[in-house]
């Protein structure tokens, strides 16, 4: 005989769609979208099928959920699906860039590409050793210039800045944040021409251009992180008789070090792919130059542009080198992010005793 406990519905699962319902509805919507795409439209296109499937799935799962779970739960499902769809839509360009870079760059992502320059190379062969050296030199010098200036500016704005001077610095930092990159290149070129004479093009000039773009990012990131350091830490240090400058060095900066490192890594990732200012300030060369203070210096973004915009007769070799250069830039940014995450995790303040 069936007992009352066996026939009574579970109050925790009553009025809820099973987990498989969403996937089944999604599969059915995708199938209907594929049928419409292949019959009503000209041929089968994956993008059109995905779009039609999404258009069919959203109202279908909303109506199904409303009939079983009620209007409130159905609206929640609809909002969740819309957010997930927006995320996937935003992810498409990234996936597309990664796929294009891998498919186009892997054929030349070899030892020759990393050990040879383009000196006396026409057509097949050659590599981007000179551009890799240039990128490391130019970006490294720009970082050495920008991080101390940006860090000290942020410390001044948070710990000392008051009155019109602080407001003026904040205003100009905001202006520099939106400055076009080519203006930074023109500024560096003009400055070097004034100091060293007309036509001065070298890696250091490119570093100056990149530092103009990097400094406001470092200032903004560091300033926000310093502001969220609890005042109780400062007051406890002052109560022990520690002077303000030492409190900043021993308490405030170490507390926010992990976030500052992340901000610096983001700033480096922002400038490492700049092309326009380096075309003006650092110039072009097919030879390896390890002296940033003399002669033009090629960088990876300019190398990619040069290979794609000025190909020879056999264009395929130039395109392969351009895609391999782009893939190298992506790998460099990924490595920088991994290093930043490691440093941030290593130096993050402990929450326990």
Long-range contacts (C-beta under 8 A, 24 or more apart in sequence): 15-68, 15-69, 15-70, 16-68, 16-69, 16-73, 17-64, 17-65, 17-68, 17-69, 21-61, 21-64, 22-61, 22-77, 25-57, 25-60, 25-61, 25-64, 26-53, 26-57, 26-61, 28-60, 29-53, 29-54, 29-56, 29-57, 29-60, 30-57, 32-56, 54-85, 57-81, 58-82, 58-85, 97-330, 98-330, 100-323, 101-323, 101-326, 101-327, 101-330, 102-327, 103-323, 104-319, 104-320, 104-322, 104-323, 104-324, 104-326, 104-327, 105-320, 105-323, 105-324, 105-325, 105-326, 105-327, 105-328, 106-324, 106-327, 107-320, 107-324, 108-320, 108-321, 108-323, 108-324, 109-324, 109-327, 109-328, 113-321, 113-324, 117-286, 117-287, 117-288, 118-286, 119-286, 119-287, 119-288, 120-286, 121-286, 122-312, 123-312, 123-313, 123-314, 123-317, 124-314, 124-317, 125-317, 126-321, 127-321, 128-300, 128-303, 128-321, 128-324, 128-325, 128-328, 129-288, 130-285, 130-286, 130-287, 130-288, 130-289, 130-298, 130-303, 131-298, 131-299, 131-300, 131-302, 131-303, 131-325, 132-300, 132-328, 133-288, 133-289, 133-290, 133-297, 134-203, 134-282, 134-289, 134-297, 134-298, 134-299, 134-300, 135-272, 135-299, 135-300, 135-301, 135-329, 135-332, 137-203, 137-207, 137-290, 137-292, 137-297, 138-203, 138-206, 138-207, 138-210, 138-278, 138-282, 138-292, 138-297, 138-299, 139-207, 139-210, 139-268, 139-271, 139-272, 141-203, 141-204, 141-207, 141-292, 142-206, 142-207, 142-208, 142-210, 142-211, 142-214, 142-271, 143-214, 143-264, 143-268, 145-207, 145-208, 145-211, 145-215, 146-210, 146-211, 146-214, 146-215, 146-218, 146-267, 147-218, 147-264, 149-211, 149-215, 149-218, 150-214, 150-215, 150-216, 150-217, 150-218, 150-219, 150-222, 150-267, 151-218, 151-222, 151-260, 153-215, 153-219, 154-218, 154-219, 154-220, 154-222, 154-223, 154-226, 155-222, 155-226, 155-248, 155-252, 155-253, 157-219, 157-223, 158-223, 158-226, 158-227, 159-226, 159-244, 159-248, 159-252, 173-215, 173-216, 173-219, 173-220, 174-216, 176-212, 176-213, 176-215, 176-216, 177-216, 177-217, 177-220, 179-212, 179-213, 181-209, 181-213, 181-274, 181-276, 181-277, 182-276, 182-277, 182-280, 184-209, 184-210, 184-212, 184-213, 184-277, 185-209, 185-276, 185-277, 185-278, 185-279, 185-280, 185-281, 186-277, 186-280, 187-212, 188-212, 188-277, 188-280, 188-281, 189-280, 189-281, 192-281, 201-281, 201-282, 201-283, 201-295, 201-296, 202-282, 202-283, 202-291, 202-292, 202-293, 202-294, 202-295, 202-296, 202-297, 203-282, 203-289, 203-291, 203-292, 203-293, 203-297, 204-292, 204-293, 205-281, 205-282, 206-277, 206-278, 206-281, 206-282, 206-297, 206-299, 207-292, 208-281, 209-274, 209-277, 209-278, 209-280, 209-281, 209-282, 210-271, 210-274, 210-277, 210-278, 213-270, 213-271, 213-274, 213-277, 214-267, 214-268, 214-270, 214-271, 217-263, 217-266, 217-267, 217-270, 218-263, 218-264, 218-267, 220-263, 221-259, 221-260, 221-262, 221-263, 221-264, 221-266, 221-267, 222-256, 222-260, 222-263, 225-256, 225-259, 225-260, 225-263, 226-252, 226-256, 228-256, 229-255, 229-256, 254-347, 254-349, 255-349, 257-347, 257-348, 258-343, 258-344, 258-345, 258-347, 258-348, 258-349, 259-344, 261-340, 261-343, 261-344, 261-347, 262-340, 262-341, 262-344, 264-340, 265-336, 265-337, 265-339, 265-340, 268-336, 269-333, 269-336, 269-337, 272-300, 272-301, 272-329, 272-332, 272-333, 272-336, 273-301, 273-329, 273-333, 274-301, 275-301, 275-302, 275-304, 275-305, 278-302, 279-305, 300-325, 300-328, 300-329, 300-332, 301-329, 304-329
